Amino acid sequence: MSNTKKYGRGIYATGSFKKGDLLESAPIIVVSKNEWEQMRTSILKNYVFRWGEDKAIALGYGCLYNHSFSPNARYISNKKNLTIDFYAYKDIEAGEEILINYNGDPEDQSSLWFKVID
């Protein structure tokens, strides 16, 4: 983890990864719809993932990956293991910032709840 020039904190690769490599399997805390209603106005709203009808907070580095509409990583909800698994979407070189598309699909260009700096 290091400070980025554009986004604040960011996660950088400590080694090289090939497309499809597992980067991290982040354990999650499931937040029910009822619990989410109490939390949705807090800072946590910026750190949650969709988890079916609920939300999930990723532990580890999972909640610190920055967004890009040209990501080099993607994530998949692993309901069996209660993790969010992050994979290289493209080859990633050591020292490169790891970026995901917050829409879930790396190709999804839909607008987000904040102004995107790309």
Biopython code that builds the backbone (N, CA, C, O; Angstrom):
import numpy as np
from Bio.PDB.StructureBuilder import StructureBuilder

atoms = [
    (1, "MET", "N", (0.853, -1.170, 0.000)),
    (1, "MET", "CA", (0.000, 0.000, 0.000)),
    (1, "MET", "C", (0.901, 1.236, 0.000)),
    (1, "MET", "O", (1.919, 1.297, 0.690)),
    (2, "SER", "N", (0.488, 2.206, -0.794)),
    (2, "SER", "CA", (1.240, 3.447, -0.892)),
    (2, "SER", "C", (0.291, 4.550, -1.332)),
    (2, "SER", "O", (-0.818, 4.274, -1.791)),
    (3, "ASN", "N", (0.718, 5.783, -1.195)),
    (3, "ASN", "CA", (-0.087, 6.899, -1.687)),
    (3, "ASN", "C", (0.078, 7.016, -3.195)),
    (3, "ASN", "O", (1.180, 6.883, -3.728)),
    (4, "THR", "N", (-1.046, 7.268, -3.877)),
    (4, "THR", "CA", (-1.020, 7.454, -5.322)),
    (4, "THR", "C", (-1.002, 8.943, -5.621)),
    (4, "THR", "O", (-1.241, 9.765, -4.737)),
    (5, "LYS", "N", (-0.721, 9.283, -6.849)),
    (5, "LYS", "CA", (-0.738, 10.695, -7.240)),
    (5, "LYS", "C", (-2.159, 11.180, -7.469)),
    (5, "LYS", "O", (-2.430, 12.375, -7.354)),
    (6, "LYS", "N", (-3.085, 10.252, -7.799)),
    (6, "LYS", "CA", (-4.450, 10.655, -8.148)),
    (6, "LYS", "C", (-5.498, 10.292, -7.109)),
    (6, "LYS", "O", (-6.431, 11.065, -6.888)),
    (7, "TYR", "N", (-5.370, 9.136, -6.465)),
    (7, "TYR", "CA", (-6.489, 8.583, -5.705)),
    (7, "TYR", "C", (-6.315, 8.551, -4.193)),
    (7, "TYR", "O", (-7.256, 8.172, -3.496)),
    (8, "GLY", "N", (-5.189, 8.920, -3.664)),
    (8, "GLY", "CA", (-4.945, 8.706, -2.236)),
    (8, "GLY", "C", (-4.236, 7.372, -2.061)),
    (8, "GLY", "O", (-3.259, 7.097, -2.758)),
    (9, "ARG", "N", (-4.709, 6.547, -1.149)),
    (9, "ARG", "CA", (-4.085, 5.237, -0.941)),
    (9, "ARG", "C", (-4.357, 4.317, -2.122)),
    (9, "ARG", "O", (-5.410, 4.390, -2.756)),
    (10, "GLY", "N", (-3.408, 3.466, -2.401)),
    (10, "GLY", "CA", (-3.581, 2.480, -3.460)),
    (10, "GLY", "C", (-2.749, 1.245, -3.172)),
    (10, "GLY", "O", (-1.841, 1.267, -2.340)),
    (11, "ILE", "N", (-3.070, 0.174, -3.868)),
    (11, "ILE", "CA", (-2.362, -1.092, -3.701)),
    (11, "ILE", "C", (-1.507, -1.323, -4.943)),
    (11, "ILE", "O", (-1.989, -1.219, -6.070)),
    (12, "TYR", "N", (-0.243, -1.636, -4.724)),
    (12, "TYR", "CA", (0.714, -1.835, -5.810)),
    (12, "TYR", "C", (1.233, -3.264, -5.793)),
    (12, "TYR", "O", (1.424, -3.858, -4.731)),
    (13, "ALA", "N", (1.456, -3.803, -6.974)),
    (13, "ALA", "CA", (1.964, -5.170, -7.101)),
    (13, "ALA", "C", (3.403, -5.239, -6.601)),
    (13, "ALA", "O", (4.239, -4.412, -6.966)),
    (14, "THR", "N", (3.679, -6.225, -5.771)),
    (14, "THR", "CA", (5.042, -6.426, -5.277)),
    (14, "THR", "C", (5.822, -7.378, -6.177)),
    (14, "THR", "O", (7.031, -7.545, -6.015)),
    (15, "GLY", "N", (5.127, -7.997, -7.120)),
    (15, "GLY", "CA", (5.748, -8.878, -8.107)),
    (15, "GLY", "C", (4.934, -8.824, -9.381)),
    (15, "GLY", "O", (3.933, -8.112, -9.453)),
    (16, "SER", "N", (5.355, -9.571, -10.386)),
    (16, "SER", "CA", (4.629, -9.611, -11.652)),
    (16, "SER", "C", (3.539, -10.673, -11.602)),
    (16, "SER", "O", (3.702, -11.711, -10.960)),
    (17, "PHE", "N", (2.424, -10.407, -12.286)),
    (17, "PHE", "CA", (1.308, -11.342, -12.362)),
    (17, "PHE", "C", (0.879, -11.488, -13.815)),
    (17, "PHE", "O", (0.892, -10.523, -14.579)),
    (18, "LYS", "N", (0.503, -12.697, -14.184)),
    (18, "LYS", "CA", (-0.046, -12.970, -15.509)),
    (18, "LYS", "C", (-1.562, -12.897, -15.445)),
    (18, "LYS", "O", (-2.157, -13.127, -14.392)),
    (19, "LYS", "N", (-2.186, -12.577, -16.574)),
    (19, "LYS", "CA", (-3.645, -12.538, -16.661)),
    (19, "LYS", "C", (-4.210, -13.843, -16.103)),
    (19, "LYS", "O", (-3.782, -14.933, -16.481)),
    (20, "GLY", "N", (-5.184, -13.708, -15.190)),
    (20, "GLY", "CA", (-5.821, -14.867, -14.577)),
    (20, "GLY", "C", (-5.241, -15.278, -13.242)),
    (20, "GLY", "O", (-5.853, -16.074, -12.528)),
    (21, "ASP", "N", (-4.071, -14.755, -12.880)),
    (21, "ASP", "CA", (-3.470, -15.093, -11.582)),
    (21, "ASP", "C", (-4.327, -14.545, -10.444)),
    (21, "ASP", "O", (-4.864, -13.441, -10.534)),
    (22, "LEU", "N", (-4.447, -15.330, -9.373)),
    (22, "LEU", "CA", (-5.131, -14.868, -8.164)),
    (22, "LEU", "C", (-4.225, -13.876, -7.445)),
    (22, "LEU", "O", (-3.080, -14.193, -7.123)),
    (23, "LEU", "N", (-4.739, -12.679, -7.195)),
    (23, "LEU", "CA", (-3.986, -11.649, -6.485)),
    (23, "LEU", "C", (-4.251, -11.700, -4.989)),
    (23, "LEU", "O", (-3.338, -11.552, -4.177)),
    (24, "GLU", "N", (-5.501, -11.908, -4.639)),
    (24, "GLU", "CA", (-5.895, -11.930, -3.229)),
    (24, "GLU", "C", (-7.252, -12.598, -3.102)),
    (24, "GLU", "O", (-8.127, -12.433, -3.952)),
    (25, "SER", "N", (-7.408, -13.345, -2.036)),
    (25, "SER", "CA", (-8.699, -13.899, -1.652)),
    (25, "SER", "C", (-9.054, -13.233, -0.327)),
    (25, "SER", "O", (-8.608, -13.668, 0.735)),
    (26, "ALA", "N", (-9.863, -12.171, -0.399)),
    (26, "ALA", "CA", (-10.142, -11.328, 0.769)),
    (26, "ALA", "C", (-11.362, -11.836, 1.526)),
    (26, "ALA", "O", (-12.450, -11.899, 0.954)),
    (27, "PRO", "N", (-11.210, -12.199, 2.801)),
    (27, "PRO", "CA", (-12.385, -12.557, 3.601)),
    (27, "PRO", "C", (-13.333, -11.364, 3.666)),
    (27, "PRO", "O", (-12.910, -10.215, 3.537)),
    (28, "ILE", "N", (-14.608, -11.645, 3.865)),
    (28, "ILE", "CA", (-15.593, -10.561, 3.897)),
    (28, "ILE", "C", (-16.436, -10.623, 5.158)),
    (28, "ILE", "O", (-16.542, -11.658, 5.816)),
    (29, "ILE", "N", (-17.029, -9.486, 5.472)),
    (29, "ILE", "CA", (-18.072, -9.393, 6.491)),
    (29, "ILE", "C", (-19.354, -9.085, 5.737)),
    (29, "ILE", "O", (-19.442, -8.068, 5.049)),
    (30, "VAL", "N", (-20.349, -9.958, 5.864)),
    (30, "VAL", "CA", (-21.630, -9.734, 5.198)),
    (30, "VAL", "C", (-22.433, -8.732, 6.016)),
    (30, "VAL", "O", (-22.541, -8.849, 7.237)),
    (31, "VAL", "N", (-22.992, -7.747, 5.324)),
    (31, "VAL", "CA", (-23.825, -6.719, 5.945)),
    (31, "VAL", "C", (-25.234, -6.900, 5.385)),
    (31, "VAL", "O", (-25.460, -6.723, 4.187)),
    (32, "SER", "N", (-26.178, -7.252, 6.254)),
    (32, "SER", "CA", (-27.554, -7.488, 5.805)),
    (32, "SER", "C", (-28.208, -6.195, 5.326)),
    (32, "SER", "O", (-27.722, -5.099, 5.605)),
    (33, "LYS", "N", (-29.312, -6.339, 4.602)),
    (33, "LYS", "CA", (-30.043, -5.151, 4.134)),
    (33, "LYS", "C", (-30.425, -4.247, 5.300)),
    (33, "LYS", "O", (-30.306, -3.026, 5.200)),
    (34, "ASN", "N", (-30.881, -4.833, 6.405)),
    (34, "ASN", "CA", (-31.269, -4.032, 7.576)),
    (34, "ASN", "C", (-30.070, -3.297, 8.171)),
    (34, "ASN", "O", (-30.165, -2.116, 8.504)),
    (35, "GLU", "N", (-28.948, -3.995, 8.304)),
    (35, "GLU", "CA", (-27.741, -3.356, 8.839)),
    (35, "GLU", "C", (-27.251, -2.260, 7.889)),
    (35, "GLU", "O", (-26.783, -1.209, 8.328)),
    (36, "TRP", "N", (-27.365, -2.521, 6.582)),
    (36, "TRP", "CA", (-26.906, -1.543, 5.602)),
    (36, "TRP", "C", (-27.676, -0.237, 5.711)),
    (36, "TRP", "O", (-27.097, 0.836, 5.542)),
    (37, "GLU", "N", (-28.964, -0.312, 5.989)),
    (37, "GLU", "CA", (-29.772, 0.903, 6.129)),
    (37, "GLU", "C", (-29.216, 1.808, 7.224)),
    (37, "GLU", "O", (-29.309, 3.031, 7.122)),
    (38, "GLN", "N", (-28.647, 1.224, 8.259)),
    (38, "GLN", "CA", (-28.072, 2.004, 9.354)),
    (38, "GLN", "C", (-26.681, 2.549, 9.011)),
    (38, "GLN", "O", (-26.229, 3.526, 9.608)),
    (39, "MET", "N", (-26.002, 1.910, 8.044)),
    (39, "MET", "CA", (-24.616, 2.263, 7.730)),
    (39, "MET", "C", (-24.464, 3.082, 6.451)),
    (39, "MET", "O", (-23.396, 3.645, 6.210)),
    (40, "ARG", "N", (-25.497, 3.160, 5.635)),
    (40, "ARG", "CA", (-25.364, 3.706, 4.279)),
    (40, "ARG", "C", (-24.954, 5.171, 4.220)),
    (40, "ARG", "O", (-24.489, 5.629, 3.177)),
    (41, "THR", "N", (-25.112, 5.917, 5.307)),
    (41, "THR", "CA", (-24.685, 7.320, 5.304)),
    (41, "THR", "C", (-23.294, 7.496, 5.927)),
    (41, "THR", "O", (-22.805, 8.620, 6.045)),
    (42, "SER", "N", (-22.669, 6.405, 6.318)),
    (42, "SER", "CA", (-21.334, 6.479, 6.913)),
    (42, "SER", "C", (-20.267, 6.375, 5.821)),
    (42, "SER", "O", (-20.581, 6.133, 4.656)),
    (43, "ILE", "N", (-19.033, 6.557, 6.201)),
    (43, "ILE", "CA", (-17.902, 6.439, 5.277)),
    (43, "ILE", "C", (-17.828, 5.034, 4.678)),
    (43, "ILE", "O", (-17.249, 4.850, 3.607)),
    (44, "LEU", "N", (-18.404, 4.050, 5.352)),
    (44, "LEU", "CA", (-18.357, 2.670, 4.862)),
    (44, "LEU", "C", (-19.043, 2.490, 3.516)),
    (44, "LEU", "O", (-18.786, 1.510, 2.817)),
    (45, "LYS", "N", (-19.914, 3.427, 3.143)),
    (45, "LYS", "CA", (-20.609, 3.312, 1.850)),
    (45, "LYS", "C", (-19.621, 3.262, 0.688)),
    (45, "LYS", "O", (-19.950, 2.760, -0.387)),
    (46, "ASN", "N", (-18.418, 3.779, 0.899)),
    (46, "ASN", "CA", (-17.400, 3.789, -0.150)),
    (46, "ASN", "C", (-16.568, 2.514, -0.206)),
    (46, "ASN", "O", (-15.685, 2.390, -1.055)),
    (47, "TYR", "N", (-16.839, 1.564, 0.686)),
    (47, "TYR", "CA", (-15.986, 0.384, 0.791)),
    (47, "TYR", "C", (-16.747, -0.929, 0.696)),
    (47, "TYR", "O", (-16.211, -1.974, 1.065)),
    (48, "VAL", "N", (-17.972, -0.901, 0.214)),
    (48, "VAL", "CA", (-18.764, -2.128, 0.175)),
    (48, "VAL", "C", (-18.873, -2.678, -1.242)),
    (48, "VAL", "O", (-18.744, -1.952, -2.227)),
    (49, "PHE", "N", (-19.112, -3.968, -1.310)),
    (49, "PHE", "CA", (-19.345, -4.678, -2.558)),
    (49, "PHE", "C", (-20.755, -5.249, -2.521)),
    (49, "PHE", "O", (-21.284, -5.529, -1.445)),
    (50, "ARG", "N", (-21.364, -5.423, -3.685)),
    (50, "ARG", "CA", (-22.660, -6.109, -3.749)),
    (50, "ARG", "C", (-22.450, -7.575, -3.390)),
    (50, "ARG", "O", (-21.470, -8.199, -3.795)),
    (51, "TRP", "N", (-23.393, -8.104, -2.623)),
    (51, "TRP", "CA", (-23.325, -9.501, -2.203)),
    (51, "TRP", "C", (-24.744, -10.059, -2.256)),
    (51, "TRP", "O", (-25.374, -10.260, -1.217)),
    (52, "GLY", "N", (-25.240, -10.308, -3.449)),
    (52, "GLY", "CA", (-26.640, -10.687, -3.613)),
    (52, "GLY", "C", (-27.517, -9.521, -3.195)),
    (52, "GLY", "O", (-27.335, -8.402, -3.675)),
    (53, "GLU", "N", (-28.460, -9.774, -2.310)),
    (53, "GLU", "CA", (-29.321, -8.699, -1.792)),
    (53, "GLU", "C", (-28.659, -7.929, -0.658)),
    (53, "GLU", "O", (-29.162, -6.891, -0.230)),
    (54, "ASP", "N", (-27.541, -8.434, -0.176)),
    (54, "ASP", "CA", (-26.823, -7.805, 0.926)),
    (54, "ASP", "C", (-25.610, -7.050, 0.395)),
    (54, "ASP", "O", (-25.458, -6.864, -0.813)),
    (55, "LYS", "N", (-24.765, -6.625, 1.298)),
    (55, "LYS", "CA", (-23.493, -5.979, 0.973)),
    (55, "LYS", "C", (-22.390, -6.769, 1.661)),
    (55, "LYS", "O", (-22.650, -7.573, 2.556)),
    (56, "ALA", "N", (-21.162, -6.532, 1.235)),
    (56, "ALA", "CA", (-20.011, -7.179, 1.854)),
    (56, "ALA", "C", (-18.902, -6.152, 2.020)),
    (56, "ALA", "O", (-18.673, -5.315, 1.147)),
    (57, "ILE", "N", (-18.225, -6.231, 3.147)),
    (57, "ILE", "CA", (-17.033, -5.425, 3.374)),
    (57, "ILE", "C", (-15.852, -6.374, 3.255)),
    (57, "ILE", "O", (-15.749, -7.346, 4.003)),
    (58, "ALA", "N", (-14.962, -6.088, 2.313)),
    (58, "ALA", "CA", (-13.787, -6.933, 2.103)),
    (58, "ALA", "C", (-12.706, -6.548, 3.105)),
    (58, "ALA", "O", (-12.441, -5.367, 3.331)),
    (59, "LEU", "N", (-12.097, -7.548, 3.693)),
    (59, "LEU", "CA", (-10.988, -7.318, 4.614)),
    (59, "LEU", "C", (-9.677, -7.409, 3.833)),
    (59, "LEU", "O", (-9.693, -7.535, 2.609)),
    (60, "GLY", "N", (-8.564, -7.348, 4.521)),
    (60, "GLY", "CA", (-7.284, -7.357, 3.818)),
    (60, "GLY", "C", (-7.168, -6.111, 2.960)),
    (60, "GLY", "O", (-7.611, -5.031, 3.351)),
    (61, "TYR", "N", (-6.570, -6.268, 1.791)),
    (61, "TYR", "CA", (-6.447, -5.141, 0.865)),
    (61, "TYR", "C", (-7.696, -4.965, 0.022)),
    (61, "TYR", "O", (-7.792, -4.004, -0.741)),
    (62, "GLY", "N", (-8.650, -5.869, 0.142)),
    (62, "GLY", "CA", (-9.832, -5.880, -0.713)),
    (62, "GLY", "C", (-10.593, -4.581, -0.794)),
    (62, "GLY", "O", (-11.154, -4.262, -1.843)),
    (63, "CYS", "N", (-10.630, -3.825, 0.279)),
    (63, "CYS", "CA", (-11.399, -2.572, 0.248)),
    (63, "CYS", "C", (-10.538, -1.376, -0.150)),
    (63, "CYS", "O", (-11.010, -0.239, -0.124)),
    (64, "LEU", "N", (-9.287, -1.620, -0.517)),
    (64, "LEU", "CA", (-8.384, -0.507, -0.822)),
    (64, "LEU", "C", (-7.990, -0.399, -2.293)),
    (64, "LEU", "O", (-7.275, 0.529, -2.670)),
    (65, "TYR", "N", (-8.444, -1.332, -3.126)),
    (65, "TYR", "CA", (-8.134, -1.226, -4.556)),
    (65, "TYR", "C", (-8.896, -0.044, -5.137)),
    (65, "TYR", "O", (-10.088, 0.115, -4.877)),
    (66, "ASN", "N", (-8.227, 0.771, -5.909)),
    (66, "ASN", "CA", (-8.864, 1.922, -6.539)),
    (66, "ASN", "C", (-9.582, 1.520, -7.817)),
    (66, "ASN", "O", (-9.344, 0.451, -8.380)),
    (67, "HIS", "N", (-10.471, 2.413, -8.261)),
    (67, "HIS", "CA", (-11.288, 2.187, -9.454)),
    (67, "HIS", "C", (-10.609, 2.705, -10.713)),
    (67, "HIS", "O", (-9.891, 3.705, -10.692)),
    (68, "SER", "N", (-10.859, 1.996, -11.810)),
    (68, "SER", "CA", (-10.508, 2.491, -13.138)),
    (68, "SER", "C", (-11.474, 1.879, -14.141)),
    (68, "SER", "O", (-11.897, 0.733, -13.983)),
    (69, "PHE", "N", (-11.823, 2.645, -15.177)),
    (69, "PHE", "CA", (-12.591, 2.089, -16.284)),
    (69, "PHE", "C", (-11.677, 1.310, -17.228)),
    (69, "PHE", "O", (-12.150, 0.712, -18.195)),
    (70, "SER", "N", (-10.371, 1.313, -16.953)),
    (70, "SER", "CA", (-9.391, 0.495, -17.679)),
    (70, "SER", "C", (-8.628, -0.334, -16.651)),
    (70, "SER", "O", (-7.422, -0.151, -16.483)),
    (71, "PRO", "N", (-9.315, -1.244, -15.962)),
    (71, "PRO", "CA", (-8.691, -1.963, -14.854)),
    (71, "PRO", "C", (-7.693, -3.017, -15.329)),
    (71, "PRO", "O", (-7.746, -3.488, -16.465)),
    (72, "ASN", "N", (-6.784, -3.369, -14.425)),
    (72, "ASN", "CA", (-5.878, -4.484, -14.696)),
    (72, "ASN", "C", (-6.205, -5.680, -13.810)),
    (72, "ASN", "O", (-5.520, -6.702, -13.860)),
    (73, "ALA", "N", (-7.252, -5.549, -12.998)),
    (73, "ALA", "CA", (-7.688, -6.639, -12.122)),
    (73, "ALA", "C", (-9.213, -6.683, -12.118)),
    (73, "ALA", "O", (-9.881, -5.717, -12.486)),
    (74, "ARG", "N", (-9.745, -7.822, -11.696)),
    (74, "ARG", "CA", (-11.196, -7.983, -11.576)),
    (74, "ARG", "C", (-11.475, -8.754, -10.295)),
    (74, "ARG", "O", (-10.571, -9.344, -9.704)),
    (75, "TYR", "N", (-12.725, -8.743, -9.875)),
    (75, "TYR", "CA", (-13.075, -9.482, -8.663)),
    (75, "TYR", "C", (-14.309, -10.333, -8.896)),
    (75, "TYR", "O", (-15.155, -10.037, -9.740)),
    (76, "ILE", "N", (-14.379, -11.402, -8.115)),
    (76, "ILE", "CA", (-15.496, -12.341, -8.174)),
    (76, "ILE", "C", (-15.934, -12.625, -6.745)),
    (76, "ILE", "O", (-15.103, -12.877, -5.872)),
    (77, "SER", "N", (-17.237, -12.584, -6.509)),
    (77, "SER", "CA", (-17.783, -12.946, -5.194)),
    (77, "SER", "C", (-17.740, -14.457, -5.060)),
    (77, "SER", "O", (-18.322, -15.171, -5.878)),
    (78, "ASN", "N", (-17.060, -14.949, -4.041)),
    (78, "ASN", "CA", (-16.954, -16.384, -3.792)),
    (78, "ASN", "C", (-17.837, -16.701, -2.586)),
    (78, "ASN", "O", (-17.383, -16.667, -1.442)),
    (79, "LYS", "N", (-19.098, -17.008, -2.859)),
    (79, "LYS", "CA", (-20.073, -17.209, -1.776)),
    (79, "LYS", "C", (-19.760, -18.458, -0.958)),
    (79, "LYS", "O", (-20.046, -18.501, 0.239)),
    (80, "LYS", "N", (-19.184, -19.460, -1.582)),
    (80, "LYS", "CA", (-18.851, -20.700, -0.864)),
    (80, "LYS", "C", (-17.827, -20.440, 0.243)),
    (80, "LYS", "O", (-17.963, -20.946, 1.357)),
    (81, "ASN", "N", (-16.805, -19.648, -0.076)),
    (81, "ASN", "CA", (-15.726, -19.390, 0.884)),
    (81, "ASN", "C", (-15.885, -18.088, 1.651)),
    (81, "ASN", "O", (-15.061, -17.765, 2.507)),
    (82, "LEU", "N", (-16.965, -17.322, 1.343)),
    (82, "LEU", "CA", (-17.166, -16.005, 1.953)),
    (82, "LEU", "C", (-15.944, -15.117, 1.749)),
    (82, "LEU", "O", (-15.403, -14.533, 2.688)),
    (83, "THR", "N", (-15.529, -15.038, 0.478)),
    (83, "THR", "CA", (-14.408, -14.184, 0.106)),
    (83, "THR", "C", (-14.761, -13.416, -1.166)),
    (83, "THR", "O", (-15.672, -13.786, -1.906)),
    (84, "ILE", "N", (-14.029, -12.360, -1.395)),
    (84, "ILE", "CA", (-14.029, -11.704, -2.698)),
    (84, "ILE", "C", (-12.642, -11.967, -3.259)),
    (84, "ILE", "O", (-11.632, -11.571, -2.678)),
    (85, "ASP", "N", (-12.613, -12.643, -4.400)),
    (85, "ASP", "CA", (-11.355, -13.062, -5.001)),
    (85, "ASP", "C", (-10.965, -12.087, -6.112)),
    (85, "ASP", "O", (-11.756, -11.803, -7.012)),
    (86, "PHE", "N", (-9.755, -11.589, -6.034)),
    (86, "PHE", "CA", (-9.238, -10.608, -6.984)),
    (86, "PHE", "C", (-8.233, -11.301, -7.903)),
    (86, "PHE", "O", (-7.310, -11.972, -7.442)),
    (87, "TYR", "N", (-8.431, -11.127, -9.211)),
    (87, "TYR", "CA", (-7.597, -11.767, -10.225)),
    (87, "TYR", "C", (-7.009, -10.719, -11.160)),
    (87, "TYR", "O", (-7.591, -9.653, -11.362)),
    (88, "ALA", "N", (-5.848, -11.036, -11.725)),
    (88, "ALA", "CA", (-5.278, -10.168, -12.756)),
    (88, "ALA", "C", (-6.159, -10.269, -14.000)),
    (88, "ALA", "O", (-6.392, -11.363, -14.514)),
    (89, "TYR", "N", (-6.636, -9.146, -14.472)),
    (89, "TYR", "CA", (-7.445, -9.082, -15.689)),
    (89, "TYR", "C", (-6.538, -8.903, -16.909)),
    (89, "TYR", "O", (-6.897, -9.255, -18.032)),
    (90, "LYS", "N", (-5.371, -8.353, -16.656)),
    (90, "LYS", "CA", (-4.312, -8.176, -17.655)),
    (90, "LYS", "C", (-3.007, -8.542, -16.958)),
    (90, "LYS", "O", (-2.984, -8.683, -15.735)),
    (91, "ASP", "N", (-1.940, -8.696, -17.699)),
    (91, "ASP", "CA", (-0.632, -8.864, -17.076)),
    (91, "ASP", "C", (-0.327, -7.610, -16.255)),
    (91, "ASP", "O", (-0.592, -6.490, -16.692)),
    (92, "ILE", "N", (0.229, -7.813, -15.068)),
    (92, "ILE", "CA", (0.552, -6.709, -14.158)),
    (92, "ILE", "C", (2.035, -6.803, -13.815)),
    (92, "ILE", "O", (2.526, -7.859, -13.418)),
    (93, "GLU", "N", (2.728, -5.705, -13.971)),
    (93, "GLU", "CA", (4.157, -5.652, -13.658)),
    (93, "GLU", "C", (4.372, -5.229, -12.205)),
    (93, "GLU", "O", (3.535, -4.541, -11.621)),
    (94, "ALA", "N", (5.493, -5.643, -11.632)),
    (94, "ALA", "CA", (5.855, -5.224, -10.275)),
    (94, "ALA", "C", (5.882, -3.699, -10.214)),
    (94, "ALA", "O", (6.423, -3.046, -11.106)),
    (95, "GLY", "N", (5.298, -3.140, -9.165)),
    (95, "GLY", "CA", (5.267, -1.695, -8.978)),
    (95, "GLY", "C", (4.056, -1.013, -9.583)),
    (95, "GLY", "O", (3.830, 0.171, -9.335)),
    (96, "GLU", "N", (3.267, -1.739, -10.376)),
    (96, "GLU", "CA", (2.079, -1.168, -11.014)),
    (96, "GLU", "C", (0.917, -1.159, -10.019)),
    (96, "GLU", "O", (0.735, -2.108, -9.256)),
    (97, "GLU", "N", (0.134, -0.077, -10.034)),
    (97, "GLU", "CA", (-1.036, -0.031, -9.156)),
    (97, "GLU", "C", (-2.077, -1.031, -9.640)),
    (97, "GLU", "O", (-2.324, -1.149, -10.841)),
    (98, "ILE", "N", (-2.684, -1.749, -8.703)),
    (98, "ILE", "CA", (-3.744, -2.703, -9.029)),
    (98, "ILE", "C", (-5.066, -1.953, -8.978)),
    (98, "ILE", "O", (-5.420, -1.367, -7.955)),
    (99, "LEU", "N", (-5.795, -1.977, -10.092)),
    (99, "LEU", "CA", (-7.042, -1.223, -10.241)),
    (99, "LEU", "C", (-8.170, -2.148, -10.666)),
    (99, "LEU", "O", (-7.978, -3.035, -11.497)),
    (100, "ILE", "N", (-9.353, -1.935, -10.087)),
    (100, "ILE", "CA", (-10.542, -2.705, -10.446)),
    (100, "ILE", "C", (-11.624, -1.752, -10.937)),
    (100, "ILE", "O", (-11.561, -0.548, -10.687)),
    (101, "ASN", "N", (-12.605, -2.289, -11.628)),
    (101, "ASN", "CA", (-13.778, -1.508, -12.016)),
    (101, "ASN", "C", (-14.826, -1.724, -10.940)),
    (101, "ASN", "O", (-15.278, -2.851, -10.738)),
    (102, "TYR", "N", (-15.217, -0.673, -10.250)),
    (102, "TYR", "CA", (-16.173, -0.791, -9.150)),
    (102, "TYR", "C", (-17.544, -1.273, -9.604)),
    (102, "TYR", "O", (-18.354, -1.675, -8.769)),
    (103, "ASN", "N", (-17.824, -1.244, -10.892)),
    (103, "ASN", "CA", (-19.098, -1.770, -11.389)),
    (103, "ASN", "C", (-19.134, -3.295, -11.372)),
    (103, "ASN", "O", (-20.193, -3.886, -11.581)),
    (104, "GLY", "N", (-18.001, -3.939, -11.128)),
    (104, "GLY", "CA", (-17.945, -5.395, -11.080)),
    (104, "GLY", "C", (-17.438, -5.998, -12.373)),
    (104, "GLY", "O", (-16.533, -6.833, -12.350)),
    (105, "ASP", "N", (-17.996, -5.598, -13.489)),
    (105, "ASP", "CA", (-17.568, -6.073, -14.802)),
    (105, "ASP", "C", (-16.468, -5.143, -15.305)),
    (105, "ASP", "O", (-16.685, -3.935, -15.405)),
    (106, "PRO", "N", (-15.293, -5.682, -15.623)),
    (106, "PRO", "CA", (-14.194, -4.820, -16.063)),
    (106, "PRO", "C", (-14.523, -3.952, -17.278)),
    (106, "PRO", "O", (-13.906, -2.906, -17.476)),
    (107, "GLU", "N", (-15.490, -4.380, -18.091)),
    (107, "GLU", "CA", (-15.849, -3.641, -19.306)),
    (107, "GLU", "C", (-16.996, -2.650, -19.091)),
    (107, "GLU", "O", (-17.308, -1.878, -19.997)),
    (108, "ASP", "N", (-17.624, -2.654, -17.928)),
    (108, "ASP", "CA", (-18.794, -1.806, -17.654)),
    (108, "ASP", "C", (-18.362, -0.350, -17.476)),
    (108, "ASP", "O", (-17.591, -0.026, -16.574)),
    (109, "GLN", "N", (-18.864, 0.510, -18.339)),
    (109, "GLN", "CA", (-18.502, 1.930, -18.303)),
    (109, "GLN", "C", (-19.588, 2.797, -17.650)),
    (109, "GLN", "O", (-19.572, 4.020, -17.794)),
    (110, "SER", "N", (-20.526, 2.172, -16.938)),
    (110, "SER", "CA", (-21.614, 2.915, -16.288)),
    (110, "SER", "C", (-21.056, 3.887, -15.255)),
    (110, "SER", "O", (-20.031, 3.626, -14.626)),
    (111, "SER", "N", (-21.747, 5.011, -15.092)),
    (111, "SER", "CA", (-21.299, 6.012, -14.123)),
    (111, "SER", "C", (-21.377, 5.455, -12.705)),
    (111, "SER", "O", (-22.133, 4.526, -12.421)),
    (112, "LEU", "N", (-20.583, 6.042, -11.833)),
    (112, "LEU", "CA", (-20.517, 5.632, -10.430)),
    (112, "LEU", "C", (-21.055, 6.744, -9.547)),
    (112, "LEU", "O", (-21.515, 7.770, -10.048)),
    (113, "TRP", "N", (-21.002, 6.549, -8.244)),
    (113, "TRP", "CA", (-21.538, 7.510, -7.278)),
    (113, "TRP", "C", (-20.564, 8.652, -6.996)),
    (113, "TRP", "O", (-20.847, 9.518, -6.168)),
    (114, "PHE", "N", (-19.429, 8.658, -7.675)),
    (114, "PHE", "CA", (-18.444, 9.719, -7.500)),
    (114, "PHE", "C", (-17.861, 10.064, -8.870)),
    (114, "PHE", "O", (-18.005, 9.303, -9.827)),
    (115, "LYS", "N", (-17.205, 11.216, -8.951)),
    (115, "LYS", "CA", (-16.571, 11.622, -10.206)),
    (115, "LYS", "C", (-15.296, 10.812, -10.394)),
    (115, "LYS", "O", (-14.420, 10.802, -9.529)),
    (116, "VAL", "N", (-15.203, 10.144, -11.515)),
    (116, "VAL", "CA", (-14.063, 9.272, -11.792)),
    (116, "VAL", "C", (-12.913, 10.083, -12.377)),
    (116, "VAL", "O", (-13.095, 10.862, -13.313)),
    (117, "ILE", "N", (-11.722, 9.885, -11.809)),
    (117, "ILE", "CA", (-10.492, 10.492, -12.329)),
    (117, "ILE", "C", (-9.751, 9.381, -13.054)),
    (117, "ILE", "O", (-9.230, 8.466, -12.416)),
    (118, "ASP", "N", (-9.699, 9.447, -14.363)),
    (118, "ASP", "CA", (-9.018, 8.382, -15.124)),
    (118, "ASP", "C", (-7.936, 8.929, -16.001)),
    (118, "ASP", "O", (-7.269, 8.170, -16.705)),
]
sb = StructureBuilder()
sb.init_structure("model")
sb.init_model(0)
sb.init_chain("A")
sb.init_seg("    ")
for serial, (resi, resn, name, xyz) in enumerate(atoms, 1):
    if name == "N":
        sb.init_residue(resn, " ", resi, " ")
    sb.init_atom(name, np.array(xyz, "f"), 0.0, 1.0, " ", f" {name:<3s}", serial, name[0])
structure = sb.get_structure()
